[in-house]
Every structure is written in structure tokens, then in C-alpha cells.
């Protein structure tokens, strides 16, 4: 399970949700899986994330689930 929150300019979260996979988050946000994986693993900001009006996107693993076949 993953928790996804989007903030902008110190306001309360604009978006908040819990999802089973990063792929689910990508579909909801309209991003590619690779972009979401990049956001969830990066600890430092990329240059494009340093713009004044770029939203802060937090993706954190909240529970590791076993994958059943």
C-alpha cells in the first residue's frame, strides 16, 4: 500500500489517497509509472521540481503486502 498526497504552496493537501500499487497512482494522476516510481524513491528534488509553482508530491509506502498469484 502507498499513500499519495499532493500539496501546493503550504495549503492543506489538494489530493490524498491510498493505493495498492504505484501503477494505480500513475493512472489516477495521469503520469507514467516511471515518473511515479521516480517521485516515490527520490529524496532530493530534481531541477524541474524546484519551480515556485510546482506542487509537492509525496508518495510513501505505508504497508508492504505479499503478492498472491
N, C-alpha and C positions, 0 to 999 in steps of 0.2 A: 504494500500500500504506500501511496505517495500523497503528500499534502502539497497543494499548489496554491500560492497566494500572489496576487498582483497588487502592488501599491503604486501610488503616484503622488509626489510632492508632499509627503508626510501625512497624507489623509488616511482614514481607515481603509481597509482592503477594498479594492474595486471588484475583486473576484476572489472567491475562496472555494476550494473543493478538495475532495479526497478521491483518488483514483487507484485502480489496481495496477496499472502499468504506465510507463512513460508514453507508450504509444497512445493510450487513451487520452492523456493530457495533450499530446500533439494534435489529435483530432479535434478536441474541444477548442483549443487555442488557435487552430489554423496554422500551425507550424509543422516543420518536418520533425521526424523522430530525432534526427541528428541534432537539430537546434535545441530540442528539449533535453536531450542527453547532455549536451554541452552546458546548458544552464544548470542542470542538476549537479554536475560534477565540478564546475568551476568555482574556485574560491576567490579569484581575482577578477576584476572587471576587464572585459575586452574594450578596445578603444571605442567601438560603436555604442557601448553601454554607458559611456561617460557623458553623453549629451544631456543637457539640462532637462529636457522633457522626456527622456527615456524612462519608461516605467520600471520599477524594481520587481523582478520576478523571482520568487523563492520556490524552489522545489526540493522537498526533503523526504527521504524515506522514513516512514513512521512505523512500519512493521514489515518484517521480511516474511513473506508467505511461501510455503512449499508449493511447487508446481506439480499438479497431479496430471497424469496422462489420461 
